[in-house]
Amino acid sequence: MRALALCLALVGIGKAQTSPPPMPALIVNPRTTAEKIVNGAKREVLRGVRYDPGYYRIAYPGGDVPANRGACTDVIVRALRHAGYDLQRLMHEDMRRSFSRYPRRYGLRRPDPNIDHRRVPNQMTFFRRFGRVLPTAVTGSAAQTWKPGDFVYWKLDSGLDHGGVLSDERGSSGLPLVIHNLGGAAQEDVLTRWKIIGHFRYPK
């Protein structure tokens, strides 16, 4: 099996921190879909999920990799599942109907529900088709479009893709913190650390 182009593990992610960032605080009595998405993402940090982009054979629908493992894409998958949306099923059904609309980067001739939803380019394609596409700028009027529960995707300095979920908490930069998994699930002030290539909201 070819290497999975999911997210990058254990790379330089900027200045070393002298102490770990504080643990995220769950939203009490979440009511909106966005609040449930945020809490689902925060639970990845609270569970101490380790980075693991490996290929797993999983159940369908509702399948998942081991709960203590995952990649950046799994943060998004699990956050949506916490809000009642099975991204694995949603993407597989769309890929069965419209496989040619998805990136042909992985040498597959047909959809694979074990991994398709765990690949950044596929997630971005799905959200472009069915989500709300939002600005990637963080200044001026675009700054107001960044809301808790939104999804952000970056191009890392290495050239690989990465993604995360916007938190309801803000960092010292004044920007929303992002829940992501790049070596381990964390909530950090990294929205502008890498080149932003996608900003989506789902459902619209």
N, C-alpha and C positions, 0 to 999 in steps of 0.2 A: 504494500500500500504506500502510495506516495505520501510524503510529509504533509501534514494537515496545515494549511495556511489559515490558522485561526487567529492567534495573538502571539506576541513575543513574550517568552519567559526569561526572567533573570537577566535583564539588560540594564544598562545605565539609565536611570530615569531622572537624572538631574542631581541636584545637590543632596548629599547624604543628610539624613535627619538625625539629630542627636538623641531624639526620643520618639517613640512611635506616636502617630496621631491619636487623638482621643477616640474612643469607641463611639459610634453613632448612636443617637437616641431615637428609638422607635416613635412614630407618631401615635399618640394615644387615640383610640377609637377612630381609626381611619374610615372615612365615609366615601370619598371620591375614588375613582379608578386610579388617578394619579397618586393619591396618598397610599393606596394599596401597593402600587408598583414600587414606590419608594421604600415602603416597609419590606417588601419582598427582597429588594436589593440589599437593604441594610442587614437583613438576616444572613446574607452571605458573609459579611464581615463578622457579625456576632458569632457565627458558627466556626470561624477560622478556616474557611475553605481554602485549600491549597491549590496552586496553579497546576493544571493537568490538561493539556490539549489533546490527549490521546483518543484514538478511535475506540469506541465501545459499541457493542451490540446491545441495543436497549429496546424496551417494549414500545409498542405503538398502538394507539396514541397514549399520551401521558408518560412517555418514557423519559428517563433521566440517567445521567451518569452517577457514580457514587456520590452521596450527599456531601462528603467532605472534600470533594475534588471538583474542578471545573476550570474553564477558561473565561476570558472576558465575555464571550458570547453567552455562556451559561448564566452569568449574572443577569443578562437581559431576558433570557428564556425563563429563568426562575422568577424574576420580578413580575413578568407578565402572567405567569401561571398563578402567582399569589393573588393576582387581580382577576383570575377566572379565564385567562386566555391561553390556550395551548398552542404556542408558536410552532411546535413540531408538527402538529396536525394541520394548522392553517397553511404553513409553508409547503408541506408535502402535497396537500390537495391542490394548491396553486401550481406547484411545479409539475404535477401530473398533467394539468391542463395546459400549461404554458412553459414547458421546459426550455424552449429556445429563448425565452426572455431572460433567463438567468445566466450568469457568467459560466463560460465553458473552460474553466481554469483547472479542473480537477480530473480530467480524463474520464468522466463518467458518461455513460450513454443513456442513463435513466436516473430518476430521483432515488436517493438513498435516505430513508427516514432516520437512519442512525446518526447521520452527520450533517446533512444539508443545512439544517436550522442552526448549526453551531459554527457556521462560516460567515465571517464578516461581510464579504461581498454579497452573499445570498440574503442576509438580513437586510442590508441596505436596499437591495432590489425590491424585496417584499415591502419595506416601508415606503419606498418611492411609489409603489403601485397602490398601496392601500392605506398608508398613513398620511399624516400632514407633513409636508416638506417645509422646513423652517430655515431662516437665515443662519449662515455659519459665522457671520461677524458677531462680535461681542461688544461693540461700541455703538454710540448713537442710538437711534430708534431700535436697532436690532437687539440691543441689550435687554430690552423688555420682553423679548420673545422666549428667553430661556426660563423654563418653568420646571418645578419639581416633577419628576416622572418622565421627562423628556429623555431621549436617547441621543448620545453624541458619539461620533466616530472620528478617529484621527488616523493620520498617516504618521507612524513613528519615524524617528530619525533614521532608523535602520531600513525604512522602506516598507515595513510590514504594517498591517492594519490592526486597529485596536478599537474597543468601544466601551461605553459605560452608561450609567444612569445618573441623571441629575438628582441631587439630594434637595431636601427642603432647608438644609443648613448651608451657611455661607462661611467662606474662609477669610483670612486676613486681606486677601486681594479684593474683597467685596463681591466676588463672583460666587455662584453656587459651587459647593463641593460636588465631587463626582465619585460615585461608587463604581469601582472597576476591579479587575483582577489582572495584575501584571507581576507575577511572582507570588501572589497571595491576595485575597480579597481585602480591599481597603477603601476607606472614604477619605479623599484627599483633595487639596486645592490645586487641581491639575488641568482645569478646563482649557487654559491657553498654553499648556506646556508643549504640546505638539500641534502640528498642522491639522486644523479641523476640516474634515471632508464631508461630514454629514450631520444634520440636526433634524430629528424627527419626533413626532408625537403620534402615539397609537393607543387607543383608537383616535380618530380625528377629533 
